[in-house]
């Protein structure tokens, strides 16, 4: 499904320059990422929560990290913005983010296992130092 967005009801829309229009068109993707369909006065805190929750989980949907005050001010500047994205509950959104974190973690573990196997295949001597810490030796040089 294509994302449709309408920011013509955002304050000062008629004064937007080219950069403002670009930023506004990109904001639809931010709302899609956090499962919210519009910006209203009553959901600014929820949008801020979802963006900060994702950021805390390593999934930043913005460029850089904004202070809470600047984040809320930015969100408030988009009041009136609407998309065709389906709004999900906070719980459903949080579960989605946690699945993303889980998938990234599994990928890291799989990659580590793959690297360990490759080092083993290359003739490195494997030594388990303690749980979760493995050292490899090649020609008396140790890599941890």
Secondary structure, DSSP 8 states (H G I E B T S, - for coil): ----EE-TTSTTGGG--HHHHHHHHHHHHHHHHTT--B--GGGHHHHHHHHHHHHHTT---SSS---HHHHHHHHHTTTT-EES-----HHHHHHHHHHHHHHHHHHHHHHHHHHHHHHHHTT-EEEEEETTEEEEEETTEEE-
